[in-house]
Amino acid sequence: MKKSFSSIITILKVWICVCWVSGCNVPSNRNGLLPAQYKAGVTDAFRAYWFSGKGEVNVYDLHHERYGEDRKGSAVLVFVTEEFSKSKQVKLDDAASSDKVNVLKMNKLYHFNTGIYDYAMMESVFTPTDLAQGAHSLKATVSVQDWCGQVFMQLNFKNGKYKVQELSYFEKPGDKLTSMDGVLLEDDILNRLRIQPESVPTGAIRLIPSLFYVRLKHQSMLPARANISFTDDKKKQRICKIDYPDLKRTMEIWFDKDFPYKIQGWQEKSEEKLVSAGVLKKSLVTPYWEKNAEKFRYLRDSLGLK
């Protein structure tokens, strides 16, 4: 009996060691997606700012490389909270529904010209405001349009994996329906910085690269090795750096040290060459969806939008 009990203890010790190495020592941590310093729940400051019935519109001067040349344009980041359907993964019409989860939605839009024709890119990411209720963004979409055609991609998180739907005008990428491991999206990080910077894991991690990068570089939708780190600069800002050693790509995001952690800019490089850079120009907190009459066009001028 003593020998049997000793064997059980030995097995438990081995199991604990294996779990520690593999990162499963804290099951609620979702394989390292929520660091130990993350404070679960929604703070009073967050609730007052983000549940006020308004959204935040930020306009950036944009530089973006396309076809080997630097293109000047504009970028817009829109952040707003919404009631979201956990099962259907769409915006709820009934805010009292038991299927509701509060999400922070980010709409990211790039506009620039390539010679005679236009490029328009948009991405939406829907992340639970309380990450303890779900460490993954529930949905992410991206679309790219130019005068040649358009491409669309959608990711839905269900049962521990991302269901990936790709639709393209072009033959090579074609139309696909696949799935992949539910690891962290690079595109989650902008939302996580706004929710709580401490929710972003640091160190070595598997990360799905930016959907803009995947589409424009014609890369496969596969997780890649990445290292995430934070540093401070001299302007009351912090820098979140994402380094992909295998892809030879880095992304740096500048954001305010203090709540509401506004995104001040970013810089993306591939093989040490600048791919994309944005610098905050104007910002406005307003219920923009209600400002759709012609009399509100002056707000575009105040944001520096053409």
Backbone torsions as a table, in degrees:
resi	resn	phi	psi	omega
1	MET	NA	-43.8	179.3
2	LYS	-63.5	-39.8	-179.0
3	LYS	-65.2	-41.0	179.2
4	SER	-63.8	-43.5	179.0
5	PHE	-62.8	-40.5	178.7
6	SER	-62.6	-38.3	179.4
7	SER	-65.2	-40.2	179.0
8	ILE	-63.0	-42.7	179.2
9	ILE	-61.3	-42.8	179.6
10	THR	-61.6	-43.7	179.3
11	ILE	-62.6	-41.5	179.5
12	LEU	-63.1	-41.1	178.8
13	LYS	-61.4	-44.8	179.2
14	VAL	-62.4	-43.6	179.5
15	TRP	-60.7	-42.3	179.2
16	ILE	-62.6	-42.1	179.9
17	CYS	-63.9	-43.8	179.5
18	VAL	-62.5	-43.5	179.3
19	CYS	-63.2	-38.8	-179.8
20	TRP	-62.6	-44.4	-179.4
21	VAL	-67.1	-40.2	-175.8
22	SER	-81.5	-6.8	176.7
23	GLY	88.1	11.6	-178.0
24	CYS	-101.5	16.2	-179.3
25	ASN	-68.9	-19.9	176.3
26	VAL	-123.7	90.3	-174.3
27	PRO	-54.0	-37.3	-177.7
28	SER	-70.0	-9.2	-177.6
29	ASN	-80.8	-3.7	177.4
30	ARG	52.3	55.3	177.1
31	ASN	56.8	41.8	174.9
32	GLY	86.2	5.0	-178.2
33	LEU	-74.5	-19.3	175.5
34	LEU	-123.5	107.7	-179.3
35	PRO	-63.3	161.3	-177.5
36	ALA	-61.1	-30.5	-176.6
37	GLN	-80.4	-5.1	177.6
38	TYR	-67.1	130.8	179.6
39	LYS	-100.8	112.2	-176.7
40	ALA	-64.1	152.8	177.5
41	GLY	100.0	172.4	-179.9
42	VAL	-109.0	126.5	-177.6
43	THR	-76.3	163.2	176.9
44	ASP	-62.6	-38.6	179.6
45	ALA	-64.2	-42.9	178.2
46	PHE	-61.8	-45.9	-177.8
47	ARG	-62.5	-42.0	-178.2
48	ALA	-66.6	-35.6	-176.0
49	TYR	-83.9	-46.3	-170.0
50	TRP	-93.9	-19.2	178.2
51	PHE	-105.5	32.7	-176.7
52	SER	-94.2	3.4	-178.0
53	GLY	82.2	18.9	179.4
54	LYS	-131.4	161.0	174.7
55	GLY	-117.5	166.8	-179.9
56	GLU	-113.9	123.0	-179.8
57	VAL	-111.5	123.6	-178.0
58	ASN	-124.2	130.7	-178.5
59	VAL	-114.4	134.5	-175.3
60	TYR	-125.9	144.9	164.9
61	ASP	-73.2	129.5	-173.1
62	LEU	-116.7	136.1	165.7
63	HIS	-118.7	128.5	-178.9
64	HIS	-142.6	129.1	179.1
65	GLU	-79.6	132.3	173.6
66	ARG	-149.1	130.9	-178.0
67	TYR	56.0	37.0	173.9
68	GLY	80.6	6.6	-179.9
69	GLU	-128.1	151.9	177.8
70	ASP	-80.9	128.2	179.4
71	ARG	-112.6	134.3	175.9
72	LYS	-96.5	136.9	-179.7
73	GLY	-162.3	-154.7	179.5
74	SER	-130.8	150.3	174.3
75	ALA	-127.3	144.8	177.3
76	VAL	-128.8	129.5	171.7
77	LEU	-114.1	120.0	178.1
78	VAL	-112.0	125.3	176.5
79	PHE	-118.4	133.5	179.0
80	VAL	-159.7	147.1	175.9
81	THR	-89.9	149.3	179.7
82	GLU	-144.1	158.0	168.5
83	GLU	-86.4	126.1	-171.1
84	PHE	-122.9	145.6	176.8
85	SER	-82.2	122.9	178.9
86	LYS	-67.1	-35.7	-175.6
87	SER	-86.2	-45.5	-176.9
88	LYS	-88.1	-21.1	-179.9
89	GLN	57.3	50.9	173.7
90	VAL	-139.1	165.7	177.9
91	LYS	-65.2	131.1	-177.9
92	LEU	-78.5	139.8	171.0
93	ASP	-83.8	-30.5	-178.2
94	ASP	-104.7	101.9	-176.7
95	ALA	-67.0	-16.3	-179.3
96	ALA	-91.9	2.8	-176.4
97	SER	-62.7	143.1	177.1
98	SER	-72.8	-9.7	179.5
99	ASP	-87.7	7.5	-171.0
100	LYS	-81.3	141.6	165.5
101	VAL	-137.3	135.7	177.9
102	ASN	-79.4	130.6	179.7
103	VAL	-126.0	155.2	166.5
104	LEU	-98.1	118.7	179.5
105	LYS	-98.2	132.7	171.6
106	MET	-114.1	125.3	168.4
107	ASN	-107.1	120.7	179.7
108	LYS	-114.8	123.7	-176.9
109	LEU	-126.7	129.7	174.5
110	TYR	-114.9	137.3	173.0
111	HIS	-133.6	128.8	174.8
112	PHE	-158.3	166.3	-179.7
113	ASN	-107.8	147.0	171.5
114	THR	-121.5	95.4	-176.1
115	GLY	64.7	-119.6	-176.5
116	ILE	-79.4	-24.1	-170.1
117	TYR	-115.1	164.9	-172.6
118	ASP	-94.5	153.2	167.7
119	TYR	-120.9	135.1	174.5
120	ALA	-134.1	125.9	-178.7
121	MET	-129.5	137.6	178.8
122	MET	-140.6	140.8	177.2
123	GLU	-135.5	141.5	175.6
124	SER	-127.5	135.7	179.1
125	VAL	-131.8	133.1	-175.4
126	PHE	-118.5	109.5	-172.7
127	THR	-120.2	129.1	177.3
128	PRO	-54.4	135.1	-179.8
129	THR	-68.1	-30.1	173.2
130	ASP	-107.6	100.2	-174.1
131	LEU	-67.3	-16.4	176.2
132	ALA	-66.7	-21.1	177.8
133	GLN	-84.7	-10.7	-179.7
134	GLY	174.7	114.5	-173.2
135	ALA	-81.3	-6.2	-179.1
136	HIS	-108.1	147.5	166.0
137	SER	-64.8	138.8	-175.5
138	LEU	-77.2	-27.0	-173.8
139	LYS	-157.4	146.6	172.9
140	ALA	-145.9	136.2	177.5
141	THR	-130.9	152.2	175.4
142	VAL	-145.9	141.6	175.0
143	SER	-137.2	143.4	178.6
144	VAL	-129.5	125.6	-179.9
145	GLN	-126.3	136.0	168.2
146	ASP	-145.2	-175.4	-173.7
147	TRP	-71.1	-10.7	177.5
148	CYS	-83.9	-38.7	-177.8
149	GLY	171.0	-165.2	-177.6
150	GLN	-141.2	155.2	-178.7
151	VAL	-132.2	142.6	-180.0
152	PHE	-136.3	143.1	176.7
153	MET	-141.0	142.4	177.1
154	GLN	-137.9	134.7	176.0
155	LEU	-116.9	130.0	175.6
156	ASN	-123.5	127.3	-179.3
157	PHE	-89.8	118.1	178.8
158	LYS	-149.3	135.1	175.9
159	ASN	54.6	41.5	174.2
160	GLY	80.1	2.1	-179.9
161	LYS	-133.9	162.9	172.9
162	TYR	-99.1	122.7	170.1
163	LYS	-82.3	126.0	-173.6
164	VAL	-116.4	123.0	176.5
165	GLN	-116.2	126.3	179.8
166	GLU	-123.7	130.4	178.0
167	LEU	-129.1	129.9	-175.1
168	SER	-141.5	146.1	172.8
169	TYR	-73.0	-25.1	-173.5
170	PHE	-89.7	147.7	-172.7
171	GLU	-67.3	-47.0	-172.2
172	LYS	-60.7	-51.7	177.4
173	PRO	-69.5	-35.4	175.8
174	GLY	58.6	-159.7	177.7
175	ASP	-108.7	127.3	-175.1
176	LYS	-136.9	151.0	171.5
177	LEU	-134.7	110.8	-175.6
178	THR	-135.4	-177.1	174.0
179	SER	-142.4	159.9	179.1
180	MET	-152.7	166.8	-178.2
181	ASP	-57.6	143.3	-179.7
182	GLY	-83.4	64.9	176.1
183	VAL	-90.6	176.6	-177.4
184	LEU	-67.3	140.5	173.3
185	LEU	-90.0	139.2	172.0
186	GLU	-56.4	-36.1	-178.3
187	ASP	-70.8	-13.3	171.8
188	ASP	-66.9	-29.0	-165.4
189	ILE	-65.4	-38.0	177.1
190	LEU	-58.4	-42.9	177.8
191	ASN	-66.9	-42.4	-179.2
192	ARG	-64.2	-36.1	176.6
193	LEU	-62.6	-36.9	179.5
194	ARG	-74.3	-34.3	179.8
195	ILE	-74.3	-54.0	179.8
196	GLN	-170.8	109.7	-177.2
197	PRO	-53.5	-29.8	-180.0
198	GLU	-66.9	-10.1	178.8
199	SER	-81.3	-8.6	179.4
200	VAL	-86.6	120.3	179.5
201	PRO	-69.2	149.8	178.2
202	THR	-116.1	165.2	-178.7
203	GLY	87.2	-159.2	-177.2
204	ALA	-75.1	134.5	-178.0
205	ILE	-156.2	154.7	169.7
206	ARG	-87.5	133.4	-171.9
207	LEU	-141.6	138.8	174.0
208	ILE	-87.8	117.1	-175.7
209	PRO	-58.6	162.7	179.8
210	SER	-49.4	137.0	179.8
211	LEU	-66.0	-30.7	173.2
212	PHE	-60.9	-45.1	179.4
213	TYR	-62.3	-46.2	-178.8
214	VAL	-58.4	-44.1	-176.7
215	ARG	-71.8	-48.4	-174.2
216	LEU	-72.5	-29.5	179.9
217	LYS	-95.4	2.0	178.6
218	HIS	55.4	44.0	179.2
219	GLN	-91.5	157.1	175.1
220	SER	-75.1	149.1	178.5
221	MET	-79.7	80.8	-178.8
222	LEU	-133.1	142.7	174.7
223	PRO	-61.4	148.1	179.4
224	ALA	-130.2	156.1	175.1
225	ARG	-68.0	136.1	179.4
226	ALA	-146.3	156.7	173.6
227	ASN	-124.8	129.6	-179.1
228	ILE	-114.5	132.8	179.8
229	SER	-143.4	160.4	178.2
230	PHE	-124.1	140.8	172.5
231	THR	-138.0	161.7	176.7
232	ASP	-104.1	147.2	171.7
233	ASP	-112.3	-168.1	-173.6
234	LYS	-95.5	8.7	-174.2
235	LYS	-116.4	32.7	-178.0
236	LYS	57.7	34.2	178.8
237	GLN	-126.2	161.8	172.9
238	ARG	-119.6	157.7	179.4
239	ILE	-121.9	124.9	172.4
240	CYS	-100.2	118.0	-178.0
241	LYS	-110.4	131.7	177.4
242	ILE	-117.1	119.9	-177.2
243	ASP	-118.1	124.7	176.7
244	TYR	-107.3	97.6	-175.6
245	PRO	-62.8	-37.0	-178.7
246	ASP	-75.1	-34.0	-179.2
247	LEU	-86.1	-11.1	-176.4
248	LYS	54.7	46.9	-176.2
249	ARG	-134.2	141.3	176.0
250	THR	-131.9	150.0	173.1
251	MET	-132.1	127.6	175.8
252	GLU	-118.6	131.6	-179.0
253	ILE	-120.3	123.1	176.6
254	TRP	-94.9	131.8	179.1
255	PHE	-145.7	156.7	-179.3
256	ASP	-66.2	143.7	178.9
257	LYS	-69.3	-29.3	-175.3
258	ASP	-103.1	153.6	176.3
259	PHE	-56.6	139.2	11.2
260	PRO	-91.4	25.8	172.1
261	TYR	56.0	49.1	-176.9
262	LYS	-63.0	140.1	179.5
263	ILE	-78.7	117.5	-177.9
264	GLN	-91.5	-20.8	178.6
265	GLY	166.4	-179.2	179.6
266	TRP	-155.8	165.2	175.7
267	GLN	-149.2	122.8	-179.8
268	GLU	-114.4	132.3	178.9
269	LYS	-128.0	146.3	174.7
270	SER	-129.8	119.6	-175.0
271	GLU	52.2	45.1	176.4
272	GLU	70.2	2.2	178.8
273	LYS	-100.9	138.9	-177.7
274	LEU	-66.5	127.8	177.4
275	VAL	-104.7	-45.8	-176.6
276	SER	-152.1	142.6	176.2
277	ALA	-148.9	138.5	177.8
278	GLY	-134.2	140.5	177.5
279	VAL	-128.4	126.3	-176.9
280	LEU	-60.4	130.7	-179.8
281	LYS	-110.4	-49.7	-178.3
282	LYS	-142.8	154.8	178.6
283	SER	-144.9	144.7	-178.2
284	LEU	-146.8	132.9	175.1
285	VAL	-105.2	115.9	-173.3
286	THR	-163.8	155.3	171.5
287	PRO	-77.8	76.5	-170.0
288	TYR	-59.4	-29.5	-178.6
289	TRP	-67.0	-17.5	176.9
290	GLU	-91.5	-8.2	-175.0
291	LYS	-99.4	52.2	-174.7
292	ASN	-102.8	3.8	177.1
293	ALA	-85.2	156.3	-178.4
294	GLU	-58.4	-27.9	-177.9
295	LYS	-66.6	-13.1	-179.5
296	PHE	-97.6	8.4	-179.3
297	ARG	-61.7	-24.6	-179.6
298	TYR	-61.6	-23.6	179.2
299	LEU	-67.3	-28.6	175.4
300	ARG	-65.4	-39.2	176.9
301	ASP	-63.3	-41.2	-179.4
302	SER	-66.0	-23.7	177.5
303	LEU	-92.2	-4.9	-179.8
304	GLY	76.3	24.8	179.8
305	LEU	-95.9	137.7	178.4
306	LYS	-78.3	NA	NA
